[in-house]
Amino acid sequence: MGTLNNKIHKYQRLLAQLIEGKAQLVNSTPGEGITYQAVVDVKNNHFLLVSVGWSGGKFYYQVLIHIDIAPDGKIWIQQNQTEMVLAEMLAGSGIEKKDIVIAFHPEYLREHSGYAVK
């Protein structure tokens, strides 16, 4: 159990750094009233990047990235509305490919991805 908890804690740190870093990066460039918020919930293992604000007279709210850590330690990429290839970035940061599930793909596609099926 200690090994699983250690892995989850490591993954929490990596995901928090990714989400918070991306929010800081895009917020540091001049924009049109849209801000990017990092939502990091380590108690429940949810990590989101949300854009919110007004631009051109319209209100915008969008979940750009949503990643969860399951109780078995697998990373579930629930949403990716960015140009980043999250699975590759996560694998490159030390998360094992067998622990990354691209959840928004159906299982029959996941089995050919090189990442976890479930």
C-alpha positions in Angstrom: 0.0 0.0 0.0 2.9 2.4 0.7 4.2 2.1 -2.8 0.8 2.9 -4.2 0.4 5.9 -1.9 3.9 7.1 -2.9 3.1 6.8 -6.6 -0.2 8.7 -6.1 1.6 11.4 -4.2 4.2 11.7 -6.9 1.5 11.9 -9.6 -0.4 14.6 -7.6 2.8 16.8 -7.5 3.4 16.3 -11.2 -0.2 17.1 -12.2 -0.4 20.1 -9.9 2.8 21.5 -11.4 1.5 20.9 -14.9 -1.9 22.6 -14.3 -0.6 25.5 -12.2 2.3 26.1 -14.6 0.1 26.2 -17.6 -2.3 28.6 -15.9 0.6 30.9 -14.9 2.0 30.8 -18.4 -1.2 31.8 -20.2 -2.1 34.4 -17.6 1.3 36.1 -18.0 0.5 37.1 -21.6 -1.8 40.0 -22.3 -5.4 38.7 -23.0 -8.8 40.0 -23.7 -10.3 39.4 -20.2 -10.1 35.6 -20.2 -8.3 34.2 -17.2 -7.1 30.7 -16.7 -7.6 29.0 -13.3 -5.8 25.9 -12.0 -8.2 23.8 -10.0 -6.1 21.4 -7.9 -8.0 19.1 -5.6 -5.4 16.6 -4.1 -8.0 15.3 -1.6 -10.2 13.9 -4.3 -7.5 13.8 -7.1 -9.0 16.1 -9.6 -6.9 18.5 -11.6 -8.4 21.0 -14.0 -7.5 24.0 -16.1 -10.5 26.3 -16.6 -10.8 29.4 -18.7 -13.3 32.0 -17.6 -14.1 35.6 -18.4 -15.5 38.1 -20.9 -14.3 38.7 -24.4 -16.0 40.5 -27.3 -19.1 41.0 -25.3 -19.5 37.3 -24.6 -19.0 35.3 -21.4 -16.7 32.3 -21.7 -16.3 29.3 -19.4 -14.5 26.2 -20.5 -12.8 23.2 -18.9 -9.7 22.9 -21.0 -8.0 20.1 -19.1 -9.5 17.6 -16.7 -7.3 14.9 -15.3 -8.2 12.5 -12.4 -6.1 10.0 -10.4 -8.1 6.8 -9.8 -7.7 4.9 -6.5 -5.5 2.3 -8.3 -3.0 5.1 -9.2 -3.9 5.4 -12.9 -4.1 8.9 -14.5 -7.4 9.4 -16.4 -7.2 12.2 -18.9 -10.9 13.1 -19.0 -10.7 16.2 -21.2 -8.0 18.0 -23.3 -9.1 21.0 -25.2 -5.6 22.3 -25.7 -2.9 21.8 -28.3 -0.8 20.0 -25.8 -0.4 16.2 -26.2 -1.0 15.5 -22.5 -0.3 11.8 -22.6 3.2 12.3 -24.1 3.9 15.2 -21.7 2.9 13.1 -18.7 5.0 10.1 -19.9 7.9 12.4 -20.4 7.6 13.8 -16.9 7.9 10.3 -15.3 4.4 8.9 -15.3 4.4 5.3 -16.7 2.5 4.8 -19.9 0.7 1.9 -18.4 -0.7 4.3 -15.8 -2.1 6.8 -18.3 -5.7 6.3 -19.6 -7.0 8.6 -22.4 -10.5 8.4 -21.1 -12.2 10.5 -23.8 -11.2 7.8 -26.4 -13.4 4.6 -26.5 -11.8 1.4 -25.2 -11.4 -0.1 -28.6 -9.2 2.9 -29.6 -7.3 2.9 -26.3 -6.0 -0.6 -26.8 -4.0 0.7 -29.8 -2.7 3.9 -28.1 0.3 2.5 -26.3 -1.2 3.7 -23.0 -3.5 2.0 -20.5 -6.9 0.8 -21.6 -8.5 1.1 -18.2 
